[in-house]
């Protein structure tokens, strides 16, 4: 939900990463207790680090999965430095909704004093806010095109439609090599 707020802010042409002064996340206790790692020791740890993920979202296009393929992503000095601008505090309203909802409020203060504010209670793709079929296919295509040639990606998508009838899940990848 924090990253969805950031995506909203980034639609504003005046929102630029280099102009961010500070980022305040108003959140639930689980984020404060388990996800405020400023020095993740692996890409997986970086993905679960709220400051790192927020910095990455502000600085890069995360709709492209390429940054997550970098085995040294968690060592990126620019992202690690930017993550230091992220602080988090308990928000009683958000905390009361957890764990049924994974809400967050985000406030980003720019160097010129402007403040971007946003809030989401449920994230896109959650049970409360499921992806549409078109969104699922779009994400699938965006991920698969990084790994397979277009003809193989089309075959995989075709096979996905047959998955419920398959006796063996390995058939999903038939004809892709």
Residue pairs with C-beta under 8 A, 6 or more apart in sequence:
1 102
1 103
1 104
1 119
1 120
1 121
1 122
1 123
2 25
2 27
2 50
2 53
2 54
2 57
2 104
2 106
2 120
3 53
3 54
3 57
3 62
4 118
4 120
4 123
4 124
5 104
5 105
5 106
5 118
5 119
5 120
6 54
6 57
6 58
6 106
6 108
6 118
7 57
8 118
9 15
9 106
9 108
9 116
9 118
10 58
12 116
14 114
15 108
15 110
15 116
17 58
17 59
17 82
19 110
19 111
19 112
20 58
20 82
20 85
20 108
20 109
20 110
20 111
21 85
21 109
21 110
21 111
22 85
22 87
22 108
22 109
23 54
23 58
23 85
23 86
23 87
23 106
23 107
23 108
23 109
24 86
24 87
24 88
24 89
24 106
24 107
24 108
24 109
25 31
25 50
25 54
25 86
25 87
25 88
25 89
25 104
25 105
25 106
26 88
26 89
26 90
26 91
26 94
26 104
26 105
26 106
26 107
27 50
27 88
27 89
27 90
27 91
27 94
27 95
27 103
27 104
27 105
28 90
28 91
28 94
28 95
28 97
28 98
28 102
28 103
28 104
29 90
29 95
29 98
30 98
30 99
31 50
31 88
31 104
32 88
32 89
32 90
34 48
35 48
35 49
35 50
36 49
36 50
36 51
36 88
37 45
37 48
37 49
37 50
37 51
37 52
38 49
38 51
38 52
38 80
38 83
38 84
39 80
40 46
40 48
40 49
40 52
40 74
41 74
42 74
43 68
43 70
43 71
43 73
43 74
45 74
46 52
46 53
46 56
46 73
46 74
47 53
47 68
49 83
50 86
50 88
51 83
51 84
51 86
51 88
52 74
52 79
52 80
52 83
54 83
54 86
54 106
55 79
55 80
55 82
55 83
55 85
55 86
56 62
56 67
56 73
56 79
58 82
58 108
59 78
59 79
59 82
60 67
63 142
64 142
65 142
65 143
65 146
66 146
67 73
69 146
70 76
73 79
91 105
94 103
94 104
94 105
97 103
97 121
101 121
101 122
101 128
102 122
102 123
102 126
103 119
103 120
103 121
103 122
104 119
104 120
105 117
105 118
105 119
106 116
106 117
106 118
106 119
107 115
107 116
107 117
108 115
108 116
108 117
109 115
110 116
121 128
122 128
122 129
123 129
124 131
124 135
125 131
131 139
137 157
140 157
140 160
141 153
141 157
144 153
144 156
144 157
145 153
148 156
148 176
152 175
152 176
155 175
155 176
156 172
156 173
156 176
159 171
159 172
159 173
159 174
159 175
160 172
162 171
163 169
163 172
166 172
